[in-house]
Amino acid sequence: MPAFRAVALLGVLLLTACAPPPSPEPASLRFIGTWRCDMTTMVFTRNSYSPSPDEAGMPIRQIETRGDETTMTFDNNYQITVKMNGTDQMSWLSGATGDAQQCTRIAGAT
């Protein structure tokens, strides 16, 4: 019986180690939705970002939130940062190009 418990405990530890990291709390995902920005309309889901509604979403690999700012990391270490300015306003910044846009929510969660 003790050997069975040890094997069961090892299995639980292995499953825990292989589990994906916990999802951010919904409060840090206020950017989810569709946004009309200076140069385009962007779409954010819990797991992806589309720079326009016609483009396939890029998978978000990592999310880091500090206050009202959220930095998302994508493949090839591409990053964007969004800053919430109230419920329906957002600033968007590309870490690669330095481009910045002001955005207004047109659909999605608030």
Secondary structure, DSSP 8 states (H G I E B T S, - for coil): -HHHHHHHHHHHHHHHHHS------GGGGTT-EEEEESS-EEEE-SSEEESSTTS--EE--EEEEETTEEEEE-GGG-EEEEEE-SSSEEEEEETTT--EEEEEEEES--
